[in-house]
Amino acid sequence: MEAFVLEAVGGPETLALVERPDPPPPGAGEVLVRLGAASLNYRDLVMLQGGYGSRQKKSGLVPLSDGAGTVVAVGAGVTRFRAGDRVTVSFFQRWLAGYASVSALASDLGRDTDGVLCEYRIFHEDGLVRTPTFLTDIEAASLPCAAVTAWSAIVDYGCAAPGDIVLVQGTGGVALFALQFARLCGAEVIVTSSSDEKLGRAAVLGAHHLINYRQDTEWGRTALTLTEGRGVDNVIELGGADTFKQSIRAVRLGGMIALIGVLGGARVDLLVPLIGSRNVRVQGVTVGTRAALEAMLRAMELHRVKPVIDRVFPFADARAAFEYLALGRHFGKVCIAIG
Ligand SMILES: NC(=O)c1ccc[n+]([C@@H]2O[C@H](COP(=O)([O-])OP(=O)(O)OC[C@H]3O[C@@H](n4cnc5c(N)ncnc54)[C@H](OP(=O)(O)O)[C@@H]3O)[C@@H](O)[C@H]2O)c1
């Protein structure tokens, strides 16, 4: 089979298309999947540069965590799937439900374990969920990391209710899923972006208020004004160092900041009382559980929520997909069709 392999850290040019032996027949509890699609996340760019922590494999790694495909064969004792089932990969292969364990949080793919940028791969049956029929493989592959993160932040931690106000930063993968799920819960949504053209597209998706964060660097105050001084219930915090202070400004007393991304840097100089004395809840979010993925899929199917796919690259052009993501011009998800 063909697979892309990170030969050394650097950039997309260090990805090599190689021939690898086909996987052996699946063992007990295992499932052999023919991958139909994969999607890219910001983490995968960091991974190419070797910046994803000491555990990251720096050479010989098949990248990408997010994929979907079709079951080819199952091993002894497998009960969740049979050959021919369409399946989606769960981001943390061993975080099924409840609180995370250290081992569960070490079970993401494309970091120290081979990922999904290949034609065939064996998974434990616990690491997969059934793909709903209304989603294509490309659409399903866009979900495991970005959509589950947004679902955890909006629904599981954020407990979004009709009338809540949610602020979403940017128009990348996590951001647009957060916009869609916030709307699904009946919330009012403020979207920030560096691009007026992207803001226009966010409005079509249902955003109520639009702020260009390049033109309006004090957008936290603008969010306060938009909410008549009340502040927003939940900030989907993706910019890190670039945005956290504005997020604190924008959030209401007792509101939540879902701490997810570090697009603008990881270190922040903080005035702690602005959080403590205002009862702000800063909630770290690390993607989510398989149960969250399944609950999200049920909601998406019921309400016919389709992922926003910006662009699909053929398997052979996987390097170009990474280069395109790095440009930051995308609106939603960048995917790769396999096979
Ligand atoms: N904690 C977790 O579990 C988790 C899970 C998934 C992702 N993440 C993190 O969340 C972040 C977003 O990931 P993603 O995959 O959604 O990325 P992405 O699809 O590449 O989205 C990037 C978009 O974010 C906006 N952006 C870029 N720099 C920004 C800044 N300094 N301030 C505000 N917005 C900025 C831009 O939108 P505009 O072009 O509209 O300006 C850009 O297009 C990354 O830091 C990623 O590592 C964390």
The ligand as an SDF file (V2000), in Angstrom:
LIG
                    3D

 48 52  0  0  0  0  0  0  0  0999 V2000
   -7.1030   21.8750   22.6640 N   0  0  0  0  0  0  0  0  0  0  0  0
   -7.5780   21.1040   21.7060 C   0  0  0  0  0  0  0  0  0  0  0  0
   -8.1130   20.0440   21.9450 O   0  0  0  0  0  0  0  0  0  0  0  0
   -7.4800   21.5730   20.2930 C   0  0  0  0  0  0  0  0  0  0  0  0
   -8.1670   20.8820   19.2800 C   0  0  0  0  0  0  0  0  0  0  0  0
   -8.1470   21.3860   17.9800 C   0  0  0  0  0  0  0  0  0  0  0  0
   -7.4120   22.5420   17.7180 C   0  0  0  0  0  0  0  0  0  0  0  0
   -6.7220   23.1410   18.7110 N   0  0  0  0  0  0  0  0  0  0  0  0
   -5.9900   24.3760   18.4750 C   0  0  0  0  0  0  0  0  0  0  0  0
   -6.9520   25.3570   18.0710 O   0  0  0  0  0  0  0  0  0  0  0  0
   -6.3530   26.2420   17.1380 C   0  0  0  0  0  0  0  0  0  0  0  0
   -7.1760   26.2320   15.8550 C   0  0  0  0  0  0  0  0  0  0  0  0
   -7.0560   24.9640   15.2500 O   0  0  0  0  0  0  0  0  0  0  0  0
   -7.7150   24.6780   13.8280 P   0  0  0  0  0  0  0  0  0  0  0  0
   -7.2950   23.3080   13.4360 O   0  0  0  0  0  0  0  0  0  0  0  0
   -9.1410   25.0440   13.8570 O   0  0  0  0  0  0  0  0  0  0  0  0
   -6.9010   25.7390   12.9460 O   0  0  0  0  0  0  0  0  0  0  0  0
   -7.1600   26.2860   11.5060 P   0  0  0  0  0  0  0  0  0  0  0  0
   -8.2640   25.5390   10.8350 O   0  0  0  0  0  0  0  0  0  0  0  0
   -5.8540   26.3480   10.8170 O   0  0  0  0  0  0  0  0  0  0  0  0
   -7.7130   27.7640   11.7780 O   0  0  0  0  0  0  0  0  0  0  0  0
   -6.8810   28.8510   11.7170 C   0  0  0  0  0  0  0  0  0  0  0  0
   -7.7490   30.1230   11.6400 C   0  0  0  0  0  0  0  0  0  0  0  0
   -7.7450   30.7800   12.8930 O   0  0  0  0  0  0  0  0  0  0  0  0
   -7.6720   32.1850   12.7160 C   0  0  0  0  0  0  0  0  0  0  0  0
   -6.4650   32.7010   13.3610 N   0  0  0  0  0  0  0  0  0  0  0  0
   -5.1780   32.4960   13.0050 C   0  0  0  0  0  0  0  0  0  0  0  0
   -4.3530   33.1510   13.8210 N   0  0  0  0  0  0  0  0  0  0  0  0
   -5.1460   33.7970   14.7010 C   0  0  0  0  0  0  0  0  0  0  0  0
   -4.8860   34.6560   15.7900 C   0  0  0  0  0  0  0  0  0  0  0  0
   -3.6410   34.9700   16.1380 N   0  0  0  0  0  0  0  0  0  0  0  0
   -5.9400   35.1260   16.4750 N   0  0  0  0  0  0  0  0  0  0  0  0
   -7.2040   34.7950   16.1450 C   0  0  0  0  0  0  0  0  0  0  0  0
   -7.5080   33.9890   15.1170 N   0  0  0  0  0  0  0  0  0  0  0  0
   -6.4800   33.5060   14.4210 C   0  0  0  0  0  0  0  0  0  0  0  0
   -7.6490   32.4410   11.2310 C   0  0  0  0  0  0  0  0  0  0  0  0
   -8.9940   32.7510   10.8430 O   0  0  0  0  0  0  0  0  0  0  0  0
   -9.2720   34.0160    9.9010 P   0  0  0  0  0  0  0  0  0  0  0  0
   -8.5790   33.7140    8.6200 O   0  0  0  0  0  0  0  0  0  0  0  0
  -10.7500   34.0520    9.8130 O   0  0  0  0  0  0  0  0  0  0  0  0
   -8.6910   35.2120   10.5970 O   0  0  0  0  0  0  0  0  0  0  0  0
   -7.1730   31.1130   10.6580 C   0  0  0  0  0  0  0  0  0  0  0  0
   -7.6580   30.8860    9.3710 O   0  0  0  0  0  0  0  0  0  0  0  0
   -4.9090   25.7520   16.9740 C   0  0  0  0  0  0  0  0  0  0  0  0
   -4.0740   26.4640   17.8810 O   0  0  0  0  0  0  0  0  0  0  0  0
   -4.9770   24.3000   17.3640 C   0  0  0  0  0  0  0  0  0  0  0  0
   -3.7410   23.7890   17.8080 O   0  0  0  0  0  0  0  0  0  0  0  0
   -6.7330   22.6790   19.9820 C   0  0  0  0  0  0  0  0  0  0  0  0
  1  2  1  0
  2  3  2  0
  2  4  1  0
  4  5  1  0
  4 48  2  0
  5  6  2  0
  6  7  1  0
  7  8  2  0
  8  9  1  0
  8 48  1  0
  9 10  1  0
  9 46  1  0
 10 11  1  0
 11 12  1  0
 11 44  1  0
 12 13  1  0
 13 14  1  0
 14 15  2  0
 14 16  1  0
 14 17  1  0
 17 18  1  0
 18 19  2  0
 18 20  1  0
 18 21  1  0
 21 22  1  0
 22 23  1  0
 23 24  1  0
 23 42  1  0
 24 25  1  0
 25 26  1  0
 25 36  1  0
 26 27  1  0
 26 35  1  0
 27 28  2  0
 28 29  1  0
 29 30  1  0
 29 35  2  0
 30 31  1  0
 30 32  2  0
 32 33  1  0
 33 34  2  0
 34 35  1  0
 36 37  1  0
 36 42  1  0
 37 38  1  0
 38 39  2  0
 38 40  1  0
 38 41  1  0
 42 43  1  0
 44 45  1  0
 44 46  1  0
 46 47  1  0
M  CHG  2   8   1  16  -1
M  END
$$$$
